Amino acid sequence: MKRRPTLPDATISEERGVRYLHLETPWIQGAMRIRQPQKLELEYIQRMMSWLLLRDPVSLAETRCLQLGLGAAAITKYCHSVLRLPTTAVEINPQVIAVCRNWFHLPEDDERLSVIQADAARYVNNDAHVASADAVCIDLYDHEAASPVLDDESFYQACWRVLDDGGVMTVNLFGRDASFDRSAARIQAAFGEHRVARLKPTTDGNTIVLAWKGFDLPDRETLLQRAETLQARYQLPAPKWVKLLSTFQPAQRTAST
């Protein structure tokens, strides 16, 4: 019987009023400003919320949120406690869940929140979860943070199935072994042409990719109007996201490995 790899221990550090999550290495897996626990502290985490630009404001209140990879629970807390949306988070490491509950203000499950200890690949491949989400945020890295843990075409096809029509997915691409072009081409193969866009990389090298299902990308004027509303309502730097946004057109399809 094949033994399951041992999951790394979740640890924390603090510096200048910010608490950080680690997985046995100095790599930062998430962060929280201690005096503002609901604030999205890291820039790339803020950009993971750019799915808000593509959701019709009329249907925003009905958005069902799914996070694959809990991190320090920043997105989960924001969707649940700030946006007040039905939120599910899937995290394989029970220590990460426990540390988030004890040190990162992750609330206990309630009628709008469900934190599930499970493998993200198994979750999205479960037929019970087809069309169960409207916003999927994917931030899946091991303790070395070298490249995404799940990054093949079949995984992104399963994520497409989990999204309902009108849904949006954001993916964090980062790491010394990561390839933006390769990953984005796999996402496009799953979601279709003209269904993938990107934000320019952060100063730390995180590139956020967006993919959507069942609609066309809104024009820039519409995106700017939505961005201004998001900035006024939630203090998110959404107008900057629009400026950083561009569609993705690979020169050729990259095969899955």
WOSULFEN-V825039 format. One record per residue. N is the residue number from 1. PSI is psi in radians with two decimals (999 if undefined). BURIAL is I if it has 16 or more other C-alpha atoms within 10 Angstrom, else O. Layout:
n: [N;N]
psi: [PSI;PSI]
burial: [BURIAL;BURIAL]
This chain:
n: [1;2;3;4;5;6;7;8;9;10;11;12;13;14;15;16;17;18;19;20;21;22;23;24;25;26;27;28;29;30;31;32;33;34;35;36;37;38;39;40;41;42;43;44;45;46;47;48;49;50;51;52;53;54;55;56;57;58;59;60;61;62;63;64;65;66;67;68;69;70;71;72;73;74;75;76;77;78;79;80;81;82;83;84;85;86;87;88;89;90;91;92;93;94;95;96;97;98;99;100;101;102;103;104;105;106;107;108;109;110;111;112;113;114;115;116;117;118;119;120;121;122;123;124;125;126;127;128;129;130;131;132;133;134;135;136;137;138;139;140;141;142;143;144;145;146;147;148;149;150;151;152;153;154;155;156;157;158;159;160;161;162;163;164;165;166;167;168;169;170;171;172;173;174;175;176;177;178;179;180;181;182;183;184;185;186;187;188;189;190;191;192;193;194;195;196;197;198;199;200;201;202;203;204;205;206;207;208;209;210;211;212;213;214;215;216;217;218;219;220;221;222;223;224;225;226;227;228;229;230;231;232;233;234;235;236;237;238;239;240;241;242;243;244;245;246;247;248;249;250;251;252;253;254;255;256;257]
psi: [2.24;2.25;2.44;2.35;2.50;2.29;2.50;2.71;2.47;2.25;2.91;2.76;2.86;2.47;2.21;0.79;0.14;2.31;2.35;2.56;2.38;2.82;1.27;0.17;2.94;-0.23;2.36;2.15;-0.14;2.89;2.72;2.25;2.12;-0.68;-0.11;1.22;-0.34;-0.19;2.46;1.76;-0.78;2.46;-0.73;-0.55;-0.71;-0.78;-0.42;-0.39;0.11;-0.16;-0.43;-0.52;-0.54;-0.16;2.33;2.15;-0.50;-0.59;0.11;-0.73;-0.30;0.08;2.25;2.08;2.46;2.23;2.26;1.86;1.98;-0.59;-2.38;0.31;0.29;-0.85;-0.72;-0.83;-0.69;-0.81;-0.69;-0.84;-0.47;-0.97;-0.37;0.89;2.67;2.20;2.30;2.34;2.37;2.11;2.25;-0.47;1.96;-0.48;-0.65;-0.76;-0.80;-0.76;-0.69;-0.66;-0.66;-0.52;-0.24;0.36;0.47;2.09;2.87;2.77;2.54;-2.82;-0.30;-0.13;2.32;2.03;2.08;2.22;1.88;2.86;2.24;-0.65;-0.75;-0.67;-0.87;-0.35;-0.01;2.14;-0.40;-0.29;0.15;2.29;0.59;-0.09;2.68;-0.32;2.06;2.15;2.16;2.09;1.40;1.82;2.56;-3.02;-0.36;-0.28;0.65;-0.57;2.87;2.49;-0.70;2.06;0.53;2.95;-0.65;-0.62;-0.80;-0.54;-0.70;-0.66;-0.65;-0.72;-0.61;-0.55;2.43;2.87;2.39;0.00;2.82;2.46;2.40;2.47;2.32;2.10;2.12;2.68;2.68;-0.42;0.10;2.64;1.98;-0.87;-0.74;-0.82;-0.78;-0.62;-0.65;-0.70;-0.74;-0.64;-0.57;-0.65;-0.38;2.84;2.60;0.45;0.27;2.38;2.99;2.73;2.55;2.62;2.60;3.01;-0.42;-0.07;0.19;2.17;2.17;2.20;2.39;2.49;2.58;2.88;2.22;0.22;2.91;2.66;2.21;2.70;2.88;-0.61;-0.75;-0.73;-0.71;-0.67;-0.78;-0.69;-0.73;-0.67;-0.75;-0.68;-0.75;-0.66;-0.67;0.04;0.57;2.48;0.87;-0.65;-0.59;-0.65;-0.73;-0.70;-0.53;-0.10;2.37;2.61;2.79;2.21;1.68;2.63;-0.63;2.74;2.37;2.22;2.60;2.70;999]
burial: [O;O;O;O;O;O;O;O;O;I;I;I;O;O;O;O;O;O;I;I;I;I;I;O;O;O;O;I;I;I;I;I;I;I;O;O;I;I;I;I;I;O;O;I;I;I;I;I;I;I;I;I;I;I;I;O;O;O;O;O;O;O;I;I;I;I;I;I;I;I;I;I;I;I;I;I;I;I;I;I;I;O;O;O;I;I;I;I;I;I;I;I;I;O;I;I;I;O;I;I;O;O;O;I;I;I;I;O;O;O;O;O;I;I;I;I;I;I;O;I;I;O;I;I;I;O;O;O;O;I;O;I;I;I;I;I;I;I;I;I;I;O;I;I;I;O;I;I;O;O;I;I;I;I;I;I;I;I;I;I;I;I;I;I;O;I;I;I;I;I;I;I;I;I;I;O;O;O;O;I;I;I;I;I;I;I;I;I;I;I;I;O;O;O;I;I;I;I;I;I;O;O;O;O;O;I;I;I;I;I;I;I;I;O;O;O;I;O;O;O;O;O;I;I;O;I;I;I;I;I;O;O;O;O;O;I;I;I;I;O;I;I;O;O;I;O;I;I;I;O;O;O;O;I;O;O;O]
